[in-house]
Structures are given as structure tokens and as C-alpha cells.
Amino acid sequence: METTSIHIYTESTPNPHSMKFVFNVELLPDGMSFDYAQPADGLTKEKSSPLAVALFGFEFVRRVFITSNFITVTKAEAVLWEDELFGIKQYLKSYFAEKRPVFSLPTSAIDGADEGDDNAIISKIKEVLDQYVKPAVESDGGAISFHSFDETSGQMKVLLQGSCSGCPSSQMTLKAGIEALMTRMIPEVKEVVAEGV
């Protein structure tokens, strides 16, 4: 049986408090992601992750975001990445070398995606998000997903996760970038707001 050697490299993100740890292996199927804002989130049945819980064991960790091939860790503001980066990277290497699980359940059991009942506008919104917005947000260590759309007001709500949560530039990106793109490509969309940020 062939074993894959785990390689991890880091990338800074627009959020100075978040660091992206990129892996050469798949952590989750493409399109899935889980955001943990506190250690207890890693214990919930829906997204149980021993890895997320373990990362919260570092006192400076404030948020953990896991997606297809990277983990974004958000630190406390008072802590410098220069002081902690080597230690957390070594911890991740050891964690995977010991073949410890990322999730307690198979990803097929925790995938709760429901795509069935979208109308034409929502389908178009999701298509534009997937094609134009998600790749850019993921390259910055975050994720964006559709939350809701109010046809009467034209307000579209999105969920921002990973390095986007608490990022000083996320509101500017949301308004100047994402809202401008969505309103131009989908005339029914009049405003884009972030839910739960």
C-alpha cells in the first residue's frame, strides 16, 4: 500500500490574524467546508472534528476553518505569527503523520447540502458565486456561501467563513467587489450583506 507524504505550506491572507495552511492531500471533498468559532463547535455531531478541537488547544487559536485542501487558523490579536507559526505547522505535520482523523464521521455522513428547491434567480446567484467569487475568496483562506435571497428587497445574504470572519477588509470586499459583481450580473440583486459577521 502506497502512503502519501504530507506536505504543508503556509500562505498569509488579507486578514493579518489568519494564516492558511495548505496541504498536498484532500481534507474534504471539493465544495465542503466547516468553520469552528469555538472548541465546542468541533464536538457537535454535524461537524465533529478532533483536529479542530486539538487546534483550539493552542491558547492563541480563536477560529479554525477546514475545507478541501487547506486549514485557516485565526489567532488572538496580541499574538504574533512569527512566534507561533513553526509550532503549529510542526503540530499539523505530526498530527497527519500519526494518521489521526480530521473528522469523527465520514464526510459523506456530515455533508448536509440541500440543493433541490432553488428557483431560477437563486440558481443563477449560486452559479455566479461558484464561478467568479468562491475561487478568489478561497485563495485568500476563506469561504463564501449563499445564505438567502429576498426577491422583494433584492437583498442577498452570504456566509463568510475562514479568514473572512473578522477580516478588516471583508466589508470593503463585500461591497466594492462581490456586491458590484452580483448587481451587474444579476439585476434582481440590489444589495449583498454578510450574515452572522
SERO-4910 file (N, C-alpha, C, O; in steps of 0.05 Angstrom, whole numbers):
BEGIN
 pado doro    nc1    nc2    nc3   cac1   cac2   cac3    cc1    cc2    cc3    oc1    oc2    oc3
  Met    A     17    -24      0      0      0      0     18     25      0     36     27     16
  Glu    A     12     43    -18     27     68    -21     17     89     -1     -7     94      1
  Thr    A     35    102     13     28    124     31     38    150     20     60    152     10
  Thr    A     21    170     22     28    197     12     42    212     34     33    213     57
  Ser    A     64    224     27     79    241     45     64    268     47     57    279     27
  Ile    A     59    277     71     44    301     75     62    325     74     83    327     87
  His    A     55    344     57     70    369     54     50    392     61     27    392     53
  Ile    A     60    411     77     44    434     85     60    459     79     83    461     86
  Tyr    A     47    478     66     60    504     64     40    525     73     16    520     74
  Thr    A     50    548     81     33    569     92     30    592     72     49    598     57
  Glu    A      8    605     74      3    629     58    -10    650     76    -28    643     91
  Ser    A     -1    674     75    -14    695     90    -40    702     76    -44    696     53
  Thr    A    -58    715     91    -84    722     80    -88    752     84    -73    765     98
  Pro    A   -109    764     71   -114    792     76   -120    799    105   -117    821    114
  Asn    A   -130    778    120   -135    782    148   -108    777    163    -98    754    163
  Pro    A    -96    797    175    -70    794    188    -70    774    211    -48    765    220
  His    A    -93    767    221    -95    748    244   -100    719    234   -100    701    251
  Ser    A   -103    715    208   -108    688    198    -85    679    180    -73    694    166
  Met    A    -79    653    182    -58    640    166    -70    616    153    -85    600    165
  Lys    A    -63    612    128    -73    590    112    -52    568    111    -29    573    103
  Phe    A    -59    543    119    -41    520    119    -51    502     96    -72    490     98
  Val    A    -36    501     74    -45    487     50    -31    459     50     -7    456     55
  Phe    A    -48    438     44    -38    411     44    -37    400     15    -51    409     -3
  Asn    A    -21    379     11    -20    366    -15    -39    342    -16    -38    326    -35
  Val    A    -57    340      3    -77    319      3   -104    332      8   -107    354     18
  Glu    A   -125    317      0   -152    326      4   -161    322     33   -160    299     43
  Leu    A   -171    343     46   -181    341     73   -212    336     72   -223    323     90
  Leu    A   -224    348     52   -253    346     49   -260    345     19   -244    356      3
  Pro    A   -282    333     11   -290    335    -17   -293    364    -25   -302    381     -9
  Asp    A   -286    370    -50   -288    397    -61   -316    408    -57   -336    395    -61
  Gly    A   -317    433    -47   -343    446    -43   -352    445    -14   -371    460     -7
  Met    A   -341    428      2   -349    426     30   -329    442     47   -306    445     40
  Ser    A   -339    454     69   -323    468     88   -336    469    115   -361    467    117
  Phe    A   -320    471    136   -331    473    163   -315    495    178   -291    496    177
  Asp    A   -331    512    191   -320    535    206   -325    530    236   -347    525    244
  Tyr    A   -304    533    252   -306    528    280   -298    554    295   -275    562    294
  Ala    A   -317    566    308   -312    592    322   -305    587    351   -296    606    365
  Gln    A   -308    563    361   -300    557    388   -296    526    391   -306    512    374
  Pro    A   -282    517    411   -276    489    413   -301    471    413   -300    449    401
  Ala    A   -322    479    425   -347    463    427   -358    457    399   -372    437    395
  Asp    A   -353    475    380   -363    470    352   -351    445    341   -365    431    325
  Gly    A   -327    438    348   -314    414    338   -325    388    350   -317    366    342
  Leu    A   -342    391    370   -353    368    384   -382    362    374   -393    341    381
  Thr    A   -394    380    359   -421    376    350   -423    352    331   -405    347    316
  Lys    A   -445    338    332   -449    315    315   -447    322    286   -436    306    270
  Glu    A   -458    345    278   -459    353    250   -431    357    237   -428    352    213
  Lys    A   -412    366    253   -386    373    242   -364    365    262   -345    381    265
  Ser    A   -366    342    274   -347    333    294   -319    331    282   -314    316    263
  Ser    A   -300    346    294   -272    346    284   -252    345    307   -248    366    321
  Pro    A   -240    322    312   -218    321    332   -195    340    325   -183    351    344
  Leu    A   -190    345    300   -169    363    292   -175    392    301   -158    405    312
  Ala    A   -200    401    295   -207    428    304   -205    431    334   -195    451    344
  Val    A   -215    411    349   -213    412    378   -184    413    387   -177    429    405
  Ala    A   -167    398    374   -139    397    381   -125    424    376   -109    434    391
  Leu    A   -132    437    353   -121    463    347   -129    484    367   -113    503    373
  Phe    A   -153    482    378   -161    501    399   -146    497    425   -147    513    443
  Gly    A   -131    475    426   -113    470    449    -90    490    451    -78    494    472
  Phe    A    -84    503    428    -65    525    428    -79    549    438   -100    557    427
  Glu    A    -69    562    460    -83    584    473    -89    607    454   -109    621    458
  Phe    A    -73    611    434    -77    635    416    -97    630    394   -105    649    381
  Val    A   -106    605    390   -125    600    368   -153    609    375   -164    603    396
  Arg    A   -165    625    356   -191    636    360   -212    625    341   -236    626    346
  Arg    A   -203    614    318   -221    603    298   -206    583    281   -183    587    275
  Val    A   -220    562    272   -209    542    254   -228    538    231   -252    534    236
  Phe    A   -218    538    207   -234    534    183   -221    512    167   -198    514    160
  Ile    A   -237    491    161   -226    468    145   -242    466    119   -266    466    119
  Thr    A   -227    464     97   -240    460     71   -223    440     55   -207    426     66
  Ser    A   -228    438     29   -217    417     12   -188    411     17   -181    388     23
  Asn    A   -170    430     14   -142    424     17   -127    444     35   -102    445     33
  Phe    A   -141    459     51   -127    477     69   -143    481     95   -167    477     96
  Ile    A   -128    490    115   -140    497    141   -131    526    146   -108    533    143
  Thr    A   -150    543    153   -144    571    161   -147    573    191   -168    566    202
  Val    A   -126    582    204   -126    586    233   -125    616    238   -108    630    227
  Thr    A   -143    625    255   -144    653    263   -134    655    292   -143    640    309
  Lys    A   -115    673    297   -102    676    323   -114    699    338   -128    716    328
  Ala    A   -106    701    364   -112    724    380    -96    748    370    -74    745    360
  Glu    A   -108    772    372    -95    796    361    -67    801    374    -49    811    361
  Ala    A    -65    796    400    -40    802    414    -16    784    407      6    790    414
  Val    A    -22    762    394     -1    742    388     10    748    360     -4    755    342
  Leu    A     37    744    357     50    747    331     53    720    317     60    700    330
  Trp    A     47    719    291     51    694    276     80    685    277     85    661    278
  Glu    A     99    703    278    127    696    278    133    678    302    151    661    301
  Asp    A    119    682    324    124    667    349    110    639    349    119    621    363
  Glu    A     90    636    333     73    612    335     72    594    310     65    571    311
  Leu    A     80    605    287     77    592    261     91    565    260     80    545    252
  Phe    A    117    564    268    132    540    266    119    518    284    117    495    275
  Gly    A    112    525    308    100    505    326     74    493    316     70    469    318
  Ile    A     57    509    305     31    499    295     35    482    270     21    462    266
  Lys    A     54    491    253     59    475    229     71    448    236     63    428    224
  Gln    A     89    447    255    100    422    264     79    404    276     78    380    272
  Tyr    A     61    416    291     39    401    304     22    388    282     15    364    284
  Leu    A     15    404    261     -1    393    239     13    370    225      0    350    218
  Lys    A     39    373    220     54    351    207     53    326    224     49    304    214
  Ser    A     57    328    250     56    305    269     29    293    269     26    268    269
  Tyr    A      8    310    270    -19    300    271    -25    282    247    -37    261    250
  Phe    A    -17    292    223    -23    276    199     -4    252    197    -12    231    186
  Ala    A     21    255    206     40    232    205     30    209    222     34    186    216
  Glu    A     16    216    244      5    195    262    -22    185    252    -35    168    265
  Lys    A    -31    195    229    -56    186    216    -80    190    234    -99    174    234
  Arg    A    -80    212    249   -103    219    266   -125    230    249   -119    242    228
  Pro    A   -150    227    257   -172    236    239   -177    266    239   -174    279    260
  Val    A   -185    276    216   -194    304    214   -222    306    225   -229    324    240
  Phe    A   -239    286    218   -267    285    227   -273    258    241   -261    238    235
  Ser    A   -293    259    259   -301    235    273   -319    217    255   -319    193    258
  Leu    A   -334    230    238   -352    216    220   -342    217    191   -326    236    185
  Pro    A   -349    198    174   -341    201    146   -354    226    135   -376    233    142
  Thr    A   -340    239    116   -350    264    105   -377    260     92   -393    279     90
  Ser    A   -383    236     82   -409    231     69   -431    233     90   -454    240     83
  Ala    A   -425    228    116   -445    229    137   -449    257    147   -470    263    159
  Ile    A   -430    275    143   -433    302    153   -440    322    131   -443    346    136
  Asp    A   -442    313    107   -450    331     85   -480    335     85   -495    317     77
  Gly    A   -488    358     93   -517    364     95   -527    382     72   -547    395     76
  Ala    A   -513    383     50   -521    401     28   -548    394     17   -554    370     12
  Asp    A   -565    414     13   -591    410      2   -594    430    -21   -597    454    -17
  Glu    A   -594    420    -45   -594    437    -69   -620    436    -85   -621    447   -106
  Gly    A   -640    422    -74   -662    414    -91   -682    435   -100   -692    433   -122
  Asp    A   -689    455    -84   -712    472    -89   -705    501    -97   -720    519    -90
  Asp    A   -684    506   -111   -676    533   -119   -693    542   -143   -697    528   -162
  Asn    A   -701    568   -141   -714    580   -164   -693    590   -184   -669    587   -178
  Ala    A   -701    601   -206   -682    609   -227   -662    630   -218   -638    629   -224
  Ile    A   -671    650   -202   -654    671   -193   -633    660   -173   -609    666   -175
  Ile    A   -642    643   -154   -623    632   -135   -603    614   -148   -579    613   -141
  Ser    A   -612    599   -168   -593    582   -183   -572    598   -197   -549    591   -197
  Lys    A   -580    621   -209   -561    639   -222   -542    652   -202   -518    654   -207
  Ile    A   -553    660   -178   -536    671   -157   -514    651   -149   -491    658   -148
  Lys    A   -522    626   -144   -503    605   -136   -483    600   -158   -459    595   -152
  Glu    A   -491    601   -183   -473    596   -205   -452    618   -207   -428    612   -210
  Val    A   -460    643   -204   -441    665   -205   -422    664   -180   -398    669   -183
  Leu    A   -433    658   -157   -416    655   -133   -395    633   -137   -371    638   -132
  Asp    A   -404    610   -147   -385    588   -151   -364    594   -172   -341    587   -169
  Gln    A   -372    607   -194   -354    611   -216   -335    635   -212   -311    633   -219
  Tyr    A   -345    657   -201   -330    681   -201   -319    690   -173   -298    702   -171
  Val    A   -334    683   -152   -328    694   -125   -312    673   -108   -292    680    -96
  Lys    A   -322    649   -107   -310    629    -89   -280    624    -94   -265    623    -75
  Pro    A   -271    622   -119   -242    617   -123   -225    639   -111   -204    634    -99
  Ala    A   -234    664   -114   -218    687   -103   -218    687    -73   -198    691    -60
  Val    A   -241    681    -61   -244    681    -32   -227    658    -20   -214    661      0
  Glu    A   -229    634    -33   -213    611    -24   -183    616    -26   -168    607     -9
  Ser    A   -175    631    -46   -146    636    -49   -136    654    -26   -112    655    -20
  Asp    A   -154    668    -13   -147    685     10   -152    671     37   -151    683     58
  Gly    A   -158    644     36   -160    629     61   -188    629     73   -192    621     96
  Gly    A   -208    637     57   -235    638     67   -254    622     50   -247    607     32
  Ala    A   -280    626     56   -301    614     40   -325    632     41   -329    648     60
  Ile    A   -341    631     20   -366    645     19   -387    626      9   -382    610     -9
  Ser    A   -411    627     21   -433    611     11   -459    626     12   -462    645     28
  Phe    A   -477    618     -5   -503    631     -7   -519    625     19   -518    603     29
  His    A   -532    646     29   -549    642     53   -578    645     45   -594    627     50
  Ser    A   -586    668     34   -614    672     26   -616    695      7   -597    711      3
  Phe    A   -639    697     -6   -645    719    -24   -674    728    -20   -692    711    -21
  Asp    A   -678    754    -16   -705    765    -13   -712    778    -39   -702    799    -46
  Glu    A   -731    766    -54   -739    776    -80   -752    804    -79   -750    819    -97
  Thr    A   -765    810    -57   -779    836    -54   -759    859    -52   -762    879    -66
  Ser    A   -739    856    -34   -720    878    -30   -695    875    -48   -681    895    -52
  Gly    A   -690    851    -59   -666    847    -75   -642    842    -58   -619    843    -68
  Gln    A   -646    838    -32   -623    833    -14   -614    804    -14   -630    786    -10
  Met    A   -589    800    -19   -577    774    -19   -558    772      5   -542    790     11
  Lys    A   -561    750     21   -544    746     44   -525    723     38   -532    703     26
  Val    A   -500    727     47   -479    706     44   -467    700     71   -468    717     90
  Leu    A   -455    677     74   -440    670     97   -410    672     91   -401    660     71
  Leu    A   -395    686    107   -366    688    104   -353    671    125   -360    673    149
  Gln    A   -334    655    117   -320    637    136   -290    639    133   -280    652    114
  Gly    A   -276    626    151   -247    625    150   -235    652    155   -243    666    173
  Ser    A   -215    660    139   -201    685    143   -219    709    139   -213    731    148
  Cys    A   -242    705    125   -261    727    121   -275    736    146   -283    759    149
  Ser    A   -278    718    165   -291    724    191   -273    743    207   -251    735    215
  Gly    A   -282    767    211   -267    786    226   -244    800    211   -229    815    223
  Cys    A   -243    796    185   -222    809    169   -229    839    166   -252    845    160
  Pro    A   -210    856    171   -215    885    169   -224    894    141   -239    913    138
  Ser    A   -215    879    120   -222    887     93   -247    872     82   -254    876     59
  Ser    A   -259    855     98   -281    838     87   -305    855     79   -318    849     59
  Gln    A   -312    876     93   -335    892     86   -330    908     60   -348    911     44
  Met    A   -305    917     57   -299    931     32   -300    912      8   -311    919    -13
  Thr    A   -289    888     12   -290    867     -9   -319    860    -15   -326    857    -39
  Leu    A   -335    858      6   -363    850      2   -378    871    -15   -392    864    -33
  Lys    A   -374    897     -8   -389    918    -22   -377    925    -49   -391    926    -69
  Ala    A   -351    931    -49   -338    940    -73   -333    918    -94   -333    923   -118
  Gly    A   -330    893    -84   -324    871   -102   -348    854   -108   -358    853   -130
  Ile    A   -357    840    -87   -378    820    -91   -405    833    -98   -418    824   -117
  Glu    A   -413    854    -83   -439    867    -89   -438    879   -117   -458    877   -132
  Ala    A   -416    892   -125   -415    904   -151   -417    882   -173   -432    887   -193
  Leu    A   -404    860   -170   -406    838   -189   -434    826   -191   -445    823   -212
  Met    A   -446    820   -167   -472    808   -167   -494    826   -179   -511    817   -194
  Thr    A   -493    852   -171   -514    870   -181   -511    874   -212   -531    879   -225
  Arg    A   -486    873   -221   -482    876   -250   -491    851   -266   -503    854   -287
  Met    A   -485    828   -255   -491    803   -269   -520    793   -265   -531    779   -282
  Ile    A   -531    801   -242   -559    792   -236   -575    816   -228   -573    824   -204
  Pro    A   -590    829   -246   -604    854   -240   -623    852   -216   -629    872   -204
  Glu    A   -633    828   -210   -652    825   -188   -638    830   -161   -651    836   -141
  Val    A   -612    826   -160   -597    831   -135   -590    861   -133   -578    872   -150
  Lys    A   -599    873   -110   -595    901   -106   -574    906    -84   -562    928    -84
  Glu    A   -571    887    -66   -552    891    -43   -542    864    -34   -556    844    -36
  Val    A   -517    863    -25   -505    838    -14   -496    844     14   -481    863     19
  Val    A   -505    828     33   -497    832     61   -486    805     72   -494    783     63
  Ala    A   -469    807     92   -458    783    105   -475    776    129   -481    793    145
  Glu    A   -483    751    130   -499    741    153   -480    731    175   -461    717    169
  Gly    A   -486    739    199   -471    729    222   -443    738    225   -427    725    238
  Val    A   -435    761    213   -408    771    215   -408    794    235   -387    806    240
***
